[in-house]
Amino acid sequence: MSDAPMHVEVFGRTDVGTTRDHNEDSFLVANLTTREASLQPSVRNHEVGHRGTLLMVADGMGGAAAGELASEMATETVCTHMLEAWGNDTEVTDQRFAYRLKEA
């Protein structure tokens, strides 16, 4: 296994498609080490730190009432929890990350 740092370069975009007149999907890109969540260049293109990177897509529920609100709430809730709970966790292991993600 290499000790070389992992580097990620990501971008996100959603499309309304042909069925709906508005987009209900949400996504996020978060550098959990620096506690940044955005599509700014510092987050889109970064070295993965000891807390990792969170990439998330939430589908807008296929036209259900307030589907866009539900998908936005899902991404915001998971991101906030991971930044707070995982970001302050003293045990930085794969198992603890999975636990915090499940908790979110």
N, C-alpha and C positions, 0 to 999 in steps of 0.2 A: 504494500500500500504506500502511496506517495504522500509525503508531507507537504507537497505543494498546495497552496491555498486554492480553493475553488472560486471561480469567478462566474457570476451570472450576468447575462444581458437579456432583459425581458421588456416586453411591451404588451399592453392590453388594449383591446378595442372590441366593442360590441356592435351589433348590427340589428336594426329593427326587423329585418326580414321582409317578406312579402305579405304576411297575414295581418300584422298589427300596424297601428298608426303611431305607436310609441314603444320605446324600448323598456323592458322590465328587468333586464339582467344587470347584475352588479359584479364587479371584480375588484381585487385589491392586490397590490404588491407591497410587501412590508419587509424592511430590513430589521429584524428583531434585535440585532445587536446595537444598532444606532437608534432604534426606536422611531424610525421614520416609515410612514406609509403614504406613498404618493406615486405619481408617475414622473417626478422630477428626475433629472439625469443622475443625481447621486443615488437614487433608489433603483432606477431602471438598469443601471450598470454599476455593480458593486461586487466586492469580495465578500464571500459568505463568512461571517464572523462566528464566534463560539455559541451564539444564541440562535443562529440560523436565519432562514428566509421563509416568509409565509406567502404563498401564492394561493389565491382563492377565487373561485367563480361561484356565483349563486344565480341559479336560473330563476326567472321571474314568474314561474308557476303558470305559464301558458294562458294568460289572460284572466286569471282569477282576480277577484276584487283586491285592489291594492297590491298586486303582485310586485310592482316596482318598489313599494315601501317594504314589503317583506324581504326581498332580496337585499336591499340596502341595509336593513336592520340586521340581517344575518351577517353580512361582511363586517359591519361596524362592531357588532357584539363580539364576534370571534376575535377580531383585531384588538379591540380594547382589552379583552380578557388576556390575550397572549402577551400584549405589551405590559400589562400590570402584573398578572400572576406569574407568567413564565419569566418576564423581564426582571422580577425581583426574587425569583427562586434561587436558593443557594445550591440546590442540587441540579447541576447542568449535565444531564444524561439524556440519551435517546428515549429511555423509558419515561423519564419525567416530562419530556416534551410531549410524548404521546398522551400521557395522563392529562396534562394541561390542555391539550387540544380537545380531548374527549370531554373534559370539564366545560370547555367553552361551548 
